């Protein structure tokens, strides 16, 4: 059960990163006729609009970017998976096979099919055409090329910033509340009850 939670959480993070990597802001339209949910099939989408969504995703490299982010997340997911599994020499092989299986099933097409209804819900077809026009320009193509590096550097910078901020915040709390610092030090010296 714990492994499902970890894997589910990791997949949600991967998909969130994938979707946030799109440079255009998603704004829901009050007059948009389609009310499909993210789990709905793309069968009800107008064929022209579906083609435009696919064209936009092709121009932005969205599916491949999503898969690249999934591959990059593997290094941070591995320790979570290791911690969620009971100790044993089987873990490295199990985790390796898990990622092989995951990557074999996480295809660009499967990601496109997954997000077609999302694009359908948030963008009118004329907006999709405007985005396509933008991504066909030199600056649009440059943004596609540098976006993976921007996202990667931003994630690294955010992680470092979060660690520093977390350390500083904990130090300040322990300085402001010496009774908690004392309790923490006692707890650290106490024998583990695990």
C-alpha positions, 0 to 999 in steps of 0.5 A: 500500500505504501508503494502505491502512495509513493508511486502515485505521488510521484506520478502526480508530481511528474504530470504537474511538472509536465503540465506546468512546463507549458509556457502559456497560462491556462485560463478556463473559458466560461463560454467553453462548451466542453466540460470533460474531466481530466479522466475523460476520453478525448473522443468528444473533442471536435476533430479540428480542435484535436488536430490543433491540440496535437499540432501545439503539443508537437510544436512545443515538444510537450510529450517528449518534455514530459517524458524527459521530466519523468526520467529526471525525476527517477533519481529523486524517486529512487530513494523514496521507493527504497524507503517504502520497501522493506530492507533486502537485496531485492530492492535495487533490482525491483526498482530498476525493473519498475522504472523500466516497466514504467518508461516502457508504458509512458509513451509520448502518445499516452501522454498526449491522449491523457492531456487532450481533454485538458487542453480542450477544456482550457483553450478555445480553438482560436486560442490554440491557433494563436499559440500554434502561430506563436510557437512557429515563430523564432522566439516560440521555437527558442522558448521550446528549446530553452524551456527544459533547461529553464525548468531544470535550473529552476527546480534545482534552484528551488530545491536549494532555496527550500533547503536553506530556507528550511534550515534557517526556519528550523534554527530560528524556531529552536532559538526562539523556543529553547524548550523545544530544542532541549526536547529535540536533543533529548529525543535524538539521544534516546534509543530508537523504538523502531 
